[in-house]
Amino acid sequence: MNEVTENTSAGESVAEAKREDRLITYLKSLEKRQDRAALANLRRGLGKPPKTAMEMFPYLGQFLSYETKTHYENAVFIVAALFAYYPDAPGNVKNLGASLRHLKDDSGSIEKRFVALLNSDEEDLPRHLRQIIGLLKAREVAVNWQQLLFDVQHWKNENLKESVQYLWAKEFWRKEKDTKN
């Protein structure tokens, strides 16, 4: 299940998990079918504000509704574009901090990028995520897409954002022997 649940009701968390699972299952089906056109159209959202790449709507419209909160819709567009950029990510890890822990180096450059990501506001988050996912892609490091979708949609709420930041940081700086992922 998702990590950030203490600030949401149980019913809301379950509903969000189902939405996230449906979206990621759909995106993975595009990769499995090798639907290059769909993935290319979804990649067109990289570097653009959410919901501005009209090519994405035919693929993502089914995950949007009149009741959907804007922060969820934004997360759908951000994560779908990132997934299309790195669709063949290997198996899941706990969260983005756990993924990035595998890239740590002595130079500290990964750590600096990670801190910049943690400190980013909602507007800059997609740019930082694109850089981070690019690094993970280059080294073929696992990404938990469901968790990333859940985390990105909570970036707008300051209390939930702090929980996400804490959980990412905790996984990134955790001692290697304490890890399970």
C-alpha positions as CSV (number, residue, x, y, z in Angstrom):
1,M,0.0,0.0,0.0
2,N,1.1,3.6,-0.1
3,E,3.4,5.1,2.5
4,V,1.7,8.4,3.1
5,T,-1.5,7.4,4.9
6,E,-1.5,8.9,8.3
7,N,-2.9,12.2,7.1
8,T,-5.7,10.7,5.0
9,S,-8.8,8.7,5.8
10,A,-8.6,4.9,5.2
11,G,-11.4,5.1,2.5
12,E,-9.5,7.8,0.6
13,S,-6.3,5.9,0.7
14,V,-7.9,2.8,-0.7
15,A,-9.7,4.7,-3.5
16,E,-6.4,6.5,-4.4
17,A,-4.6,3.1,-4.4
18,K,-7.1,1.8,-6.9
19,R,-6.7,4.8,-9.1
20,E,-3.0,4.6,-9.0
21,D,-3.0,0.9,-9.8
22,R,-5.3,1.3,-12.7
23,L,-3.2,4.0,-14.3
24,I,0.1,2.2,-13.8
25,T,-1.4,-1.0,-15.0
26,Y,-2.6,0.8,-18.1
27,L,0.8,2.4,-18.7
28,K,2.5,-0.9,-18.3
29,S,0.1,-2.5,-20.9
30,L,1.2,0.2,-23.4
31,E,4.8,-0.9,-22.9
32,K,4.0,-4.6,-23.0
33,R,2.1,-4.0,-26.3
34,Q,5.1,-1.9,-27.5
35,D,2.7,0.9,-28.4
36,R,5.4,3.3,-29.5
37,A,3.0,5.9,-30.7
38,A,1.2,6.1,-27.4
39,L,4.4,6.2,-25.4
40,A,5.8,8.9,-27.8
41,N,2.6,11.0,-27.3
42,L,2.9,10.6,-23.5
43,R,6.6,11.6,-23.6
44,R,5.6,14.9,-25.2
45,G,4.4,16.0,-21.8
46,L,8.0,16.0,-20.5
47,G,9.2,19.6,-19.8
48,K,5.7,21.0,-20.2
49,P,3.3,22.0,-17.4
50,P,0.8,19.3,-16.6
51,K,-2.3,19.1,-19.0
52,T,-0.7,21.2,-21.7
53,A,0.5,18.5,-24.1
54,M,-2.8,17.7,-25.8
55,E,-1.4,14.5,-27.3
56,M,-1.6,13.0,-23.9
57,F,-5.3,13.4,-23.4
58,P,-6.5,10.4,-25.6
59,Y,-4.5,8.1,-23.3
60,L,-5.1,9.8,-20.0
61,G,-8.6,11.2,-20.3
62,Q,-10.1,7.9,-19.0
63,F,-8.3,8.6,-15.7
64,L,-9.8,12.1,-15.3
65,S,-13.3,13.0,-14.1
66,Y,-15.2,16.1,-13.0
67,E,-14.7,15.0,-9.3
68,T,-11.0,14.5,-9.6
69,K,-8.8,16.9,-7.7
70,T,-6.4,19.0,-9.8
71,H,-3.3,17.8,-7.9
72,Y,-4.3,14.2,-8.8
73,E,-4.7,15.2,-12.5
74,N,-1.4,17.0,-12.5
75,A,0.3,13.9,-11.0
76,V,-1.3,11.7,-13.7
77,F,0.2,13.8,-16.5
78,I,3.6,14.1,-14.8
79,V,4.0,10.4,-13.9
80,A,2.6,9.2,-17.3
81,A,5.2,11.3,-19.1
82,L,8.0,10.1,-16.9
83,F,6.8,6.5,-17.3
84,A,6.8,6.9,-21.1
85,Y,10.4,8.2,-20.8
86,Y,11.5,5.1,-18.7
87,P,8.8,2.4,-19.4
88,D,11.0,-0.6,-18.9
89,A,12.0,0.2,-15.3
90,P,12.7,-3.0,-13.4
91,G,10.8,-4.2,-10.3
92,N,9.5,-1.9,-7.6
93,V,11.3,-0.5,-4.7
94,K,9.9,1.3,-1.7
95,N,9.9,4.9,-3.0
96,L,12.0,7.3,-5.0
97,G,14.5,7.8,-2.1
98,A,15.2,4.0,-2.1
99,S,15.7,4.1,-5.9
100,L,18.2,7.0,-5.6
101,R,20.1,5.3,-2.8
102,H,21.4,2.9,-5.5
103,L,23.0,5.8,-7.3
104,K,24.9,7.4,-4.4
105,D,28.5,8.2,-5.2
106,D,31.5,9.7,-3.5
107,S,31.2,13.0,-5.4
108,G,27.9,13.9,-3.8
109,S,26.3,15.0,-7.1
110,I,23.4,12.6,-6.6
111,E,22.9,13.8,-3.1
112,K,22.8,17.5,-4.3
113,R,20.2,16.6,-7.0
114,F,18.2,14.7,-4.5
115,V,18.2,17.6,-2.0
116,A,17.2,20.0,-4.8
117,L,14.3,17.6,-5.6
118,L,13.3,17.5,-1.9
119,N,13.3,21.3,-1.8
120,S,11.4,21.8,-5.0
121,D,8.1,23.5,-5.1
122,E,5.1,22.1,-7.1
123,E,6.0,24.1,-10.2
124,D,9.6,22.9,-10.3
125,L,8.9,19.3,-9.3
126,P,8.4,17.9,-12.9
127,R,11.8,19.3,-14.0
128,H,13.6,17.8,-11.0
129,L,11.8,14.5,-11.4
130,R,12.7,14.3,-15.1
131,Q,16.4,14.7,-14.2
132,I,16.2,12.1,-11.5
133,I,14.3,9.6,-13.7
134,G,16.9,10.2,-16.4
135,L,19.6,9.2,-13.9
136,L,17.7,6.1,-12.8
137,K,17.1,5.2,-16.4
138,A,20.8,5.5,-17.3
139,R,21.7,3.0,-14.6
140,E,18.5,0.8,-15.0
141,V,17.5,1.4,-11.4
142,A,14.0,0.3,-10.3
143,V,11.1,2.8,-9.9
144,N,7.9,2.3,-7.9
145,W,5.5,4.0,-10.3
146,Q,2.4,3.6,-8.1
147,Q,4.2,5.1,-5.1
148,L,5.6,7.9,-7.2
149,L,2.1,8.8,-8.5
150,F,0.8,8.8,-4.9
151,D,3.7,11.0,-3.7
152,V,3.6,13.5,-6.6
153,Q,-0.1,14.1,-6.1
154,H,0.5,15.0,-2.4
155,W,3.3,17.5,-3.2
156,K,0.7,20.4,-3.2
157,N,-0.4,19.8,0.4
158,E,2.4,21.0,2.7
159,N,1.7,18.5,5.4
160,L,1.6,15.5,3.0
161,K,4.6,16.9,1.1
162,E,6.6,16.9,4.3
163,S,5.7,13.3,4.9
164,V,6.8,12.3,1.4
165,Q,10.0,14.3,1.8
166,Y,10.7,12.6,5.1
167,L,10.0,9.1,3.7
168,W,12.2,9.7,0.6
169,A,15.0,11.1,2.7
170,K,14.8,8.3,5.3
171,E,15.2,5.7,2.5
172,F,18.0,7.6,0.7
173,W,20.2,8.1,3.8
174,R,19.3,4.8,5.5
175,K,22.3,2.6,6.3
176,E,22.8,-0.1,3.7
177,K,22.5,-2.9,6.2
178,D,19.1,-1.6,7.4
179,T,17.5,-1.8,3.9
180,K,15.2,-4.4,2.6
181,N,14.8,-3.0,-0.9
